[in-house]
Amino acid sequence: MSRLPGRAEHHWLWQEDAACRELGSRLFFYPTGEQRAEREARDAAAKEVCALCPVQRDCLRHALEVGEPFGVWGGLTAHERRELRRAGAGRRALRSTG
């Protein structure tokens, strides 16, 4: 008898349909030493990609569930996700995304 949990593709399969899949990580994660104005512009560009993404909710749900500490996920920056969690809205966001 196996005690392994079994297949788990369902945890990441949504990523195959992500709008950012072929864009690389530079747009979504800030480099060391990035200035505030540059970060704001990069975050805004990343959020534009997220706004058109068919799996935006899945992405945000993932980031909230695992406590992703960096980058833009599901259209929110790490700071914005921390604020959601701090306000207790993260649980509500997870429930409303199905």
VMD Tcl script that builds the backbone (N, CA, C; Angstrom):
set m [mol new atoms 294]
animate dup $m
set s [atomselect $m all]
$s set {name element resname resid chain x y z} {
  {N N MET 1 A 0.841 -1.183 0.000}
  {CA C MET 1 A 0.000 0.000 0.000}
  {C C MET 1 A 0.886 1.246 0.000}
  {N N SER 2 A 0.591 2.183 -0.859}
  {CA C SER 2 A 1.374 3.409 -0.973}
  {C C SER 2 A 0.790 4.502 -0.079}
  {N N ARG 3 A 1.675 5.260 0.527}
  {CA C ARG 3 A 1.231 6.393 1.335}
  {C C ARG 3 A 1.496 7.717 0.617}
  {N N LEU 4 A 1.879 7.635 -0.631}
  {CA C LEU 4 A 2.093 8.849 -1.406}
  {C C LEU 4 A 0.747 9.506 -1.696}
  {N N PRO 5 A 0.713 10.831 -1.778}
  {CA C PRO 5 A -0.562 11.534 -1.951}
  {C C PRO 5 A -1.186 11.388 -3.323}
  {N N GLY 6 A -0.455 10.885 -4.287}
  {CA C GLY 6 A -0.997 10.759 -5.638}
  {C C GLY 6 A -0.628 11.956 -6.507}
  {N N ARG 7 A -1.189 11.969 -7.680}
  {CA C ARG 7 A -0.872 13.025 -8.641}
  {C C ARG 7 A -1.375 14.373 -8.150}
  {N N ALA 8 A -0.668 15.421 -8.539}
  {CA C ALA 8 A -1.035 16.756 -8.057}
  {C C ALA 8 A -0.999 17.810 -9.152}
  {N N GLU 9 A -1.168 17.402 -10.396}
  {CA C GLU 9 A -1.127 18.369 -11.494}
  {C C GLU 9 A -2.155 19.477 -11.330}
  {N N HIS 10 A -3.267 19.167 -10.696}
  {CA C HIS 10 A -4.333 20.161 -10.548}
  {C C HIS 10 A -3.850 21.399 -9.788}
  {N N HIS 11 A -2.773 21.274 -9.044}
  {CA C HIS 11 A -2.248 22.418 -8.301}
  {C C HIS 11 A -1.551 23.431 -9.203}
  {N N TRP 12 A -1.098 23.001 -10.365}
  {CA C TRP 12 A -0.350 23.917 -11.223}
  {C C TRP 12 A -0.821 23.934 -12.668}
  {N N LEU 13 A -1.756 23.094 -13.062}
  {CA C LEU 13 A -2.192 23.021 -14.455}
  {C C LEU 13 A -2.713 24.343 -14.992}
  {N N TRP 14 A -3.297 25.163 -14.137}
  {CA C TRP 14 A -3.814 26.463 -14.564}
  {C C TRP 14 A -2.722 27.305 -15.208}
  {N N GLN 15 A -1.471 27.091 -14.826}
  {CA C GLN 15 A -0.369 27.899 -15.340}
  {C C GLN 15 A -0.179 27.740 -16.850}
  {N N GLU 16 A -0.630 26.630 -17.400}
  {CA C GLU 16 A -0.492 26.417 -18.843}
  {C C GLU 16 A -1.258 27.455 -19.655}
  {N N ASP 17 A -2.306 28.017 -19.077}
  {CA C ASP 17 A -3.125 29.002 -19.786}
  {C C ASP 17 A -2.801 30.445 -19.407}
  {N N ALA 18 A -1.779 30.655 -18.606}
  {CA C ALA 18 A -1.439 31.992 -18.118}
  {C C ALA 18 A -0.928 32.895 -19.245}
  {N N ALA 19 A -1.368 34.131 -19.232}
  {CA C ALA 19 A -0.946 35.110 -20.238}
  {C C ALA 19 A 0.551 35.412 -20.137}
  {N N CYS 20 A 1.125 35.202 -18.973}
  {CA C CYS 20 A 2.538 35.516 -18.752}
  {C C CYS 20 A 3.463 34.358 -19.076}
  {N N ARG 21 A 2.910 33.236 -19.445}
  {CA C ARG 21 A 3.689 31.998 -19.603}
  {C C ARG 21 A 4.954 32.167 -20.440}
  {N N GLU 22 A 4.898 32.902 -21.484}
  {CA C GLU 22 A 6.048 33.054 -22.387}
  {C C GLU 22 A 6.817 34.362 -22.168}
  {N N LEU 23 A 6.457 35.125 -21.158}
  {CA C LEU 23 A 7.055 36.449 -20.964}
  {C C LEU 23 A 8.287 36.453 -20.072}
  {N N GLY 24 A 8.532 35.407 -19.363}
  {CA C GLY 24 A 9.647 35.403 -18.423}
  {C C GLY 24 A 9.279 36.120 -17.136}
  {N N SER 25 A 10.195 36.118 -16.201}
  {CA C SER 25 A 9.882 36.643 -14.870}
  {C C SER 25 A 10.254 38.108 -14.662}
  {N N ARG 26 A 11.041 38.695 -15.538}
  {CA C ARG 26 A 11.524 40.072 -15.330}
  {C C ARG 26 A 10.422 41.092 -15.116}
  {N N LEU 27 A 9.312 40.906 -15.808}
  {CA C LEU 27 A 8.212 41.858 -15.711}
  {C C LEU 27 A 7.488 41.737 -14.373}
  {N N PHE 28 A 7.561 40.585 -13.754}
  {CA C PHE 28 A 6.749 40.301 -12.577}
  {C C PHE 28 A 7.517 40.318 -11.257}
  {N N PHE 29 A 8.833 40.335 -11.324}
  {CA C PHE 29 A 9.666 40.335 -10.120}
  {C C PHE 29 A 10.706 41.431 -10.235}
  {N N TYR 30 A 10.838 42.230 -9.172}
  {CA C TYR 30 A 11.755 43.362 -9.248}
  {C C TYR 30 A 13.203 42.922 -9.026}
  {N N PRO 31 A 14.105 43.509 -9.789}
  {CA C PRO 31 A 15.526 43.217 -9.609}
  {C C PRO 31 A 16.095 44.012 -8.428}
  {N N THR 32 A 17.174 43.538 -7.897}
  {CA C THR 32 A 17.857 44.243 -6.819}
  {C C THR 32 A 18.233 45.643 -7.278}
  {N N GLY 33 A 17.968 46.615 -6.450}
  {CA C GLY 33 A 18.351 47.985 -6.756}
  {C C GLY 33 A 17.368 48.753 -7.609}
  {N N GLU 34 A 16.244 48.173 -7.944}
  {CA C GLU 34 A 15.259 48.868 -8.770}
  {C C GLU 34 A 14.715 50.085 -8.019}
  {N N GLN 35 A 14.678 51.199 -8.690}
  {CA C GLN 35 A 14.162 52.438 -8.110}
  {C C GLN 35 A 12.635 52.409 -8.076}
  {N N ARG 36 A 12.066 53.206 -7.182}
  {CA C ARG 36 A 10.610 53.211 -6.983}
  {C C ARG 36 A 9.836 53.481 -8.274}
  {N N ALA 37 A 10.229 54.497 -9.018}
  {CA C ALA 37 A 9.517 54.838 -10.254}
  {C C ALA 37 A 9.592 53.686 -11.262}
  {N N GLU 38 A 10.750 53.047 -11.336}
  {CA C GLU 38 A 10.895 51.901 -12.242}
  {C C GLU 38 A 10.007 50.743 -11.792}
  {N N ARG 39 A 9.963 50.513 -10.486}
  {CA C ARG 39 A 9.140 49.424 -9.947}
  {C C ARG 39 A 7.664 49.689 -10.222}
  {N N GLU 40 A 7.249 50.917 -10.013}
  {CA C GLU 40 A 5.841 51.248 -10.256}
  {C C GLU 40 A 5.468 51.044 -11.723}
  {N N ALA 41 A 6.363 51.430 -12.634}
  {CA C ALA 41 A 6.097 51.249 -14.061}
  {C C ALA 41 A 6.074 49.763 -14.428}
  {N N ARG 42 A 7.012 48.996 -13.876}
  {CA C ARG 42 A 7.065 47.565 -14.156}
  {C C ARG 42 A 5.826 46.877 -13.591}
  {N N ASP 43 A 5.455 47.216 -12.343}
  {CA C ASP 43 A 4.259 46.632 -11.739}
  {C C ASP 43 A 3.015 46.946 -12.567}
  {N N ALA 44 A 2.906 48.178 -13.047}
  {CA C ALA 44 A 1.748 48.571 -13.860}
  {C C ALA 44 A 1.696 47.755 -15.150}
  {N N ALA 45 A 2.845 47.548 -15.777}
  {CA C ALA 45 A 2.894 46.748 -17.004}
  {C C ALA 45 A 2.528 45.290 -16.716}
  {N N ALA 46 A 3.005 44.759 -15.594}
  {CA C ALA 46 A 2.669 43.382 -15.213}
  {C C ALA 46 A 1.171 43.257 -14.968}
  {N N LYS 47 A 0.596 44.242 -14.300}
  {CA C LYS 47 A -0.833 44.208 -14.004}
  {C C LYS 47 A -1.678 44.279 -15.275}
  {N N GLU 48 A -1.164 44.947 -16.309}
  {CA C GLU 48 A -1.877 44.989 -17.592}
  {C C GLU 48 A -1.961 43.589 -18.190}
  {N N VAL 49 A -0.881 42.833 -18.075}
  {CA C VAL 49 A -0.886 41.443 -18.551}
  {C C VAL 49 A -1.896 40.641 -17.733}
  {N N CYS 50 A -1.843 40.794 -16.432}
  {CA C CYS 50 A -2.746 40.056 -15.535}
  {C C CYS 50 A -4.212 40.375 -15.819}
  {N N ALA 51 A -4.502 41.620 -16.133}
  {CA C ALA 51 A -5.888 42.037 -16.363}
  {C C ALA 51 A -6.527 41.287 -17.529}
  {N N LEU 52 A -5.714 40.846 -18.473}
  {CA C LEU 52 A -6.225 40.129 -19.648}
  {C C LEU 52 A -6.072 38.618 -19.518}
  {N N CYS 53 A -5.572 38.149 -18.410}
  {CA C CYS 53 A -5.235 36.742 -18.240}
  {C C CYS 53 A -6.470 35.907 -17.890}
  {N N PRO 54 A -6.660 34.783 -18.593}
  {CA C PRO 54 A -7.822 33.941 -18.309}
  {C C PRO 54 A -7.727 33.185 -16.978}
  {N N VAL 55 A -6.546 33.124 -16.377}
  {CA C VAL 55 A -6.393 32.398 -15.107}
  {C C VAL 55 A -5.961 33.327 -13.975}
  {N N GLN 56 A -6.310 34.600 -14.095}
  {CA C GLN 56 A -5.917 35.576 -13.076}
  {C C GLN 56 A -6.383 35.157 -11.684}
  {N N ARG 57 A -7.601 34.707 -11.546}
  {CA C ARG 57 A -8.124 34.306 -10.232}
  {C C ARG 57 A -7.373 33.108 -9.670}
  {N N ASP 58 A -7.073 32.142 -10.528}
  {CA C ASP 58 A -6.313 30.973 -10.081}
  {C C ASP 58 A -4.930 31.385 -9.599}
  {N N CYS 59 A -4.334 32.311 -10.307}
  {CA C CYS 59 A -3.003 32.805 -9.965}
  {C C CYS 59 A -3.022 33.511 -8.611}
  {N N LEU 60 A -3.997 34.384 -8.430}
  {CA C LEU 60 A -4.113 35.085 -7.160}
  {C C LEU 60 A -4.398 34.106 -6.022}
  {N N ARG 61 A -5.279 33.154 -6.274}
  {CA C ARG 61 A -5.587 32.149 -5.257}
  {C C ARG 61 A -4.314 31.407 -4.846}
  {N N HIS 62 A -3.529 31.007 -5.823}
  {CA C HIS 62 A -2.275 30.309 -5.540}
  {C C HIS 62 A -1.356 31.166 -4.675}
  {N N ALA 63 A -1.159 32.416 -5.078}
  {CA C ALA 63 A -0.257 33.304 -4.341}
  {C C ALA 63 A -0.718 33.502 -2.903}
  {N N LEU 64 A -2.015 33.625 -2.704}
  {CA C LEU 64 A -2.545 33.800 -1.351}
  {C C LEU 64 A -2.433 32.516 -0.531}
  {N N GLU 65 A -2.701 31.381 -1.158}
  {CA C GLU 65 A -2.643 30.109 -0.439}
  {C C GLU 65 A -1.243 29.771 0.033}
  {N N VAL 66 A -0.243 30.036 -0.807}
  {CA C VAL 66 A 1.127 29.666 -0.445}
  {C C VAL 66 A 1.882 30.810 0.220}
  {N N GLY 67 A 1.252 31.974 0.309}
  {CA C GLY 67 A 1.928 33.121 0.923}
  {C C GLY 67 A 3.100 33.607 0.099}
  {N N GLU 68 A 2.922 33.646 -1.202}
  {CA C GLU 68 A 3.987 34.065 -2.118}
  {C C GLU 68 A 4.499 35.443 -1.701}
  {N N PRO 69 A 5.790 35.559 -1.339}
  {CA C PRO 69 A 6.302 36.814 -0.793}
  {C C PRO 69 A 6.839 37.810 -1.822}
  {N N PHE 70 A 6.926 37.417 -3.083}
  {CA C PHE 70 A 7.541 38.287 -4.090}
  {C C PHE 70 A 6.697 38.344 -5.351}
  {N N GLY 71 A 6.874 39.416 -6.096}
  {CA C GLY 71 A 6.332 39.510 -7.436}
  {C C GLY 71 A 4.864 39.884 -7.537}
  {N N VAL 72 A 4.450 40.059 -8.784}
  {CA C VAL 72 A 3.049 40.326 -9.117}
  {C C VAL 72 A 2.424 38.982 -9.487}
  {N N TRP 73 A 1.390 38.619 -8.761}
  {CA C TRP 73 A 0.645 37.374 -9.000}
  {C C TRP 73 A -0.832 37.729 -9.017}
  {N N GLY 74 A -1.541 37.288 -10.035}
  {CA C GLY 74 A -2.975 37.537 -10.089}
  {C C GLY 74 A -3.342 39.005 -10.096}
  {N N GLY 75 A -2.449 39.844 -10.554}
  {CA C GLY 75 A -2.720 41.269 -10.650}
  {C C GLY 75 A -2.421 42.058 -9.390}
  {N N LEU 76 A -1.847 41.422 -8.373}
  {CA C LEU 76 A -1.515 42.126 -7.138}
  {C C LEU 76 A -0.034 41.986 -6.819}
  {N N THR 77 A 0.541 43.052 -6.317}
  {CA C THR 77 A 1.939 43.022 -5.884}
  {C C THR 77 A 2.034 42.296 -4.545}
  {N N ALA 78 A 3.246 41.986 -4.138}
  {CA C ALA 78 A 3.461 41.342 -2.841}
  {C C ALA 78 A 2.922 42.223 -1.718}
  {N N HIS 79 A 3.145 43.515 -1.816}
  {CA C HIS 79 A 2.646 44.441 -0.801}
  {C C HIS 79 A 1.118 44.415 -0.748}
  {N N GLU 80 A 0.476 44.426 -1.899}
  {CA C GLU 80 A -0.991 44.407 -1.951}
  {C C GLU 80 A -1.549 43.105 -1.383}
  {N N ARG 81 A -0.868 41.995 -1.656}
  {CA C ARG 81 A -1.320 40.715 -1.097}
  {C C ARG 81 A -1.148 40.683 0.417}
  {N N ARG 82 A -0.056 41.252 0.921}
  {CA C ARG 82 A 0.135 41.332 2.375}
  {C C ARG 82 A -0.978 42.150 3.014}
  {N N GLU 83 A -1.344 43.260 2.370}
  {CA C GLU 83 A -2.432 44.090 2.887}
  {C C GLU 83 A -3.750 43.320 2.904}
  {N N LEU 84 A -4.006 42.551 1.859}
  {CA C LEU 84 A -5.213 41.726 1.829}
  {C C LEU 84 A -5.231 40.750 2.992}
  {N N ARG 85 A -4.117 40.076 3.200}
  {CA C ARG 85 A -4.042 39.100 4.299}
  {C C ARG 85 A -4.194 39.794 5.642}
  {N N ARG 86 A -3.549 40.935 5.789}
  {CA C ARG 86 A -3.615 41.677 7.043}
  {C C ARG 86 A -5.053 42.089 7.358}
  {N N ALA 87 A -5.791 42.452 6.334}
  {CA C ALA 87 A -7.173 42.884 6.510}
  {C C ALA 87 A -8.138 41.700 6.602}
  {N N GLY 88 A -7.598 40.483 6.432}
  {CA C GLY 88 A -8.457 39.300 6.471}
  {C C GLY 88 A -9.223 39.083 5.174}
  {N N ALA 89 A -8.923 39.904 4.185}
  {CA C ALA 89 A -9.649 39.808 2.918}
  {C C ALA 89 A -9.125 38.678 2.052}
  {N N GLY 90 A -7.958 38.176 2.368}
  {CA C GLY 90 A -7.397 37.078 1.571}
  {C C GLY 90 A -8.301 35.868 1.584}
  {N N ARG 91 A -8.844 35.521 2.729}
  {CA C ARG 91 A -9.751 34.380 2.822}
  {C C ARG 91 A -11.016 34.633 2.007}
  {N N ARG 92 A -11.526 35.848 2.078}
  {CA C ARG 92 A -12.724 36.184 1.304}
  {C C ARG 92 A -12.412 36.123 -0.188}
  {N N ALA 93 A -11.245 36.601 -0.585}
  {CA C ALA 93 A -10.862 36.566 -2.006}
  {C C ALA 93 A -10.761 35.125 -2.484}
  {N N LEU 94 A -10.217 34.256 -1.646}
  {CA C LEU 94 A -10.110 32.848 -2.016}
  {C C LEU 94 A -11.493 32.226 -2.172}
  {N N ARG 95 A -12.398 32.525 -1.275}
  {CA C ARG 95 A -13.743 31.966 -1.361}
  {C C ARG 95 A -14.464 32.465 -2.611}
  {N N SER 96 A -14.299 33.740 -2.934}
  {CA C SER 96 A -15.030 34.308 -4.068}
  {C C SER 96 A -14.465 33.873 -5.407}
  {N N THR 97 A -13.241 33.318 -5.410}
  {CA C THR 97 A -12.661 32.867 -6.682}
  {C C THR 97 A -12.945 31.412 -6.937}
  {N N GLY 98 A -13.742 30.812 -6.126}
  {CA C GLY 98 A -14.208 29.466 -6.405}
  {C C GLY 98 A -13.402 28.425 -5.797}
}
mol reanalyze $m
mol bondsrecalc $m
mol representation Tube
mol addrep $m
